[in-house]
Amino acid sequence: MTHEYTAIIKQTGKWWIGWIEEVPGVNCQESTQEALMESLKITLEENFMTQVELLERDIMKLDDNSFSQLRDWLIEFDRARWDKKLESDSNAGKLDFLINAALAEHHFKLPCSCNTD
């Protein structure tokens, strides 16, 4: 489905300013009318993209070295985030059921080589 939007544009001194009438926050300023129209189009598209879509678009533009650095950072960030969540859940008692289940299983399956003489 294609929507049509109204671009309001004005020349103020040597600058062109414009905004999209139907979408608050979509406004731009450029040195030429052509550049202004392109900026408005891009800004309007970005306005409707989710954060993940914006990140995906930007990640696809990275060179190999930058992508590698981002990947390494993301892996480390994910690990740290997981550790923090695990610690928080443990401190809140959310993992106690796992400890209790392991202890119960251990008590029932514990081999005994005790001498009962």
C-alpha positions in Angstrom: 0.0 0.0 0.0 1.5 3.3 -1.1 0.8 6.5 0.9 1.1 10.0 -0.4 2.4 12.7 1.9 2.5 16.5 1.6 6.0 18.1 1.6 5.9 21.7 2.6 9.1 23.4 1.3 10.4 27.0 1.5 13.5 28.8 0.6 14.9 30.9 3.5 17.9 32.9 2.4 20.3 30.4 0.9 18.7 27.4 2.7 15.8 25.2 1.7 13.6 24.0 4.6 10.8 21.5 4.6 8.6 19.2 6.5 6.0 16.5 5.9 2.6 17.9 6.9 1.1 14.6 8.0 4.0 13.3 10.1 5.3 15.4 13.0 9.1 15.4 13.4 9.9 14.8 9.8 11.7 18.1 8.9 14.9 18.9 7.1 17.2 21.7 5.9 19.4 21.6 2.8 21.3 23.9 0.5 19.3 22.9 -2.6 15.7 22.0 -3.3 16.7 18.6 -4.7 18.8 17.7 -1.7 15.9 18.8 0.6 13.4 16.5 -1.2 15.9 13.6 -0.9 16.4 14.3 2.8 12.7 14.5 3.4 12.2 11.2 1.6 14.9 9.4 3.6 13.7 10.9 6.9 10.2 9.9 6.2 11.2 6.3 5.5 13.4 6.2 8.6 10.5 7.5 10.7 8.5 4.3 9.9 11.4 1.9 10.4 11.9 0.0 13.7 15.1 0.3 15.6 16.1 -3.1 14.5 15.5 -2.3 10.8 17.6 0.8 11.2 20.4 -1.2 12.8 20.2 -3.9 10.1 20.4 -1.3 7.4 23.4 0.4 9.0 25.2 -2.9 9.7 24.9 -4.0 6.1 26.9 -0.8 5.2 29.8 -1.7 7.4 33.2 -2.6 5.9 34.7 -6.0 7.0 36.9 -4.6 9.7 34.1 -2.6 11.3 31.7 -5.5 11.1 34.3 -7.7 12.8 34.7 -5.2 15.6 30.9 -4.9 16.0 30.5 -8.7 16.1 33.2 -9.1 18.7 31.7 -6.3 20.8 28.2 -7.8 20.5 29.4 -11.3 21.5 31.0 -9.9 24.6 28.0 -7.6 25.4 25.7 -10.6 25.1 27.8 -12.7 27.4 27.9 -9.9 30.0 24.2 -9.4 29.7 23.5 -13.1 30.2 25.8 -13.3 33.2 24.1 -10.3 34.8 20.6 -11.8 34.1 21.7 -15.2 35.5 23.1 -13.5 38.7 19.9 -11.4 39.1 17.6 -14.5 38.7 19.8 -16.5 41.1 19.7 -13.7 43.8 16.0 -13.5 43.4 15.5 -17.2 44.0 14.2 -17.8 40.5 16.6 -20.7 40.0 16.1 -22.4 43.3 13.8 -25.0 41.7 16.8 -26.2 39.7 18.9 -26.6 42.8 16.2 -28.4 44.6 15.6 -30.8 41.7 19.3 -31.5 41.4 19.5 -32.2 45.1 16.5 -34.4 45.1 17.9 -36.4 42.2 21.3 -36.7 43.9 19.7 -38.0 47.1 17.8 -40.7 45.3 20.7 -41.9 43.0 23.6 -41.6 45.4 25.5 -44.8 45.3 26.7 -46.0 48.7 29.7 -48.2 49.2 29.4 -47.8 53.0 30.4 -50.7 55.3 27.5 -51.2 57.7 29.4 -53.7 59.9 
